[in-house]
Amino acid sequence: MGAVTTDNSVERADRVPKQDRSRATRQRLLEAAVACLAEHGWAGSTVSVVAERAGVSRGAAQHHFPTREDLFTAAVEYVAEERSTALRALFPQGAAGDRRAVVSALVDLYTGPLFRAALHLWVAASNEDQLRPRVTELEARVGRETHRIAVDLLAADESRPGVRETVQGLLDMARGLGLANLLTDDGGRREGVVAQWAALLDEALD
């Protein structure tokens, strides 16, 4: 009996590093898929290109993602989850009533690399029938979560008329600044917009 237990323990010990390596390979493939979409678009983002960028063989890539659509659908999910995680981590202890800090953090999220990655996925999905339903579903989920977190951080009472629309307007504004930032660094003008929106929110939500 003791020998069997030892053998099983050895087998488990051997298995854990393999599982870790498998997770690490999958993570590299997802990150490479997003980066390839950003640089080459859908047409230039093949499984072979992604595998090369990730530093793995095509066979290893297809072990994790048998088809191209499997790979990029998983990449969409990865970006959506990363954006949700970033949102949840903005103010782990709460915003303590500092609405300007909340507005600034939301704008930073929409002007950062995760938003850029999501945007390239949107563009790919607009031209690719296999991706479009999944991207639409995930963006709706992220949008709902973003709105809910913004409401909590801003201490907004959505039972009052116009408050829901005000919060959504803030998020639409932040998304617009993110789009503008793709072409030029709009940091200077952005500070003024953030300050004005914080003042508007103080007036509308109090």
C-alpha positions, 0 to 999 in steps of 0.5 A: 500500500505504501508503495502505491501511495508513493507512486501516486504522489510522484505522478501528481508531482510530475503532473503539476508542472505539466499543467503549469506549462500548459497554462503558460502556453495557453496564456502566451497564445492568447496574448500573441493572438491579441497582439497579432490582431492589433498589428496585422488585423484578422486577415494577417492573424493566422494560427501559424503567425500567432504560434510563432509570436508565442514561441510555440509550434503550430501543433502545440497551438492547435492542441489548445485551439483546434481552429482559428475561430477557437483561438480568436474567440478565446482571445476575445474572452481573455480580453473581456476578462482582463478588462473586467478584472481591471475594472474591479481593481480600480478602487478595492477600498471604495472611492470615498466620494472622490468622483474626479478620481473615479472619472479619471480612472474610467477614462484611463481604462478606456485609453489604455492597452486593454481598450486598444486590444478590444477595439481591434477585436471589434474591427475583426468581428465586424468583418468575420461572422464567426467572431461577431456573435461572441464579441457582441455577447462579451461586450454586452457583459463587460458593458453591464459590469462597467456600468454597475461598477461606475454606479457603485463608485459614484454612489449614484442613485439610479432610482432618480430620473436621469441618473442612469443616463448620466452615468451612461453618458460618462462611459460613452464620453470615456469611450470617445476619448479612448477612440480619439487617443488612438491617433494622438496623445490627447492627455492635455485636453483630457484633463480638462474634460475629466474635471468638467465631467466630475463637476457635472456629476457632483451637480447631477448626483448629489 
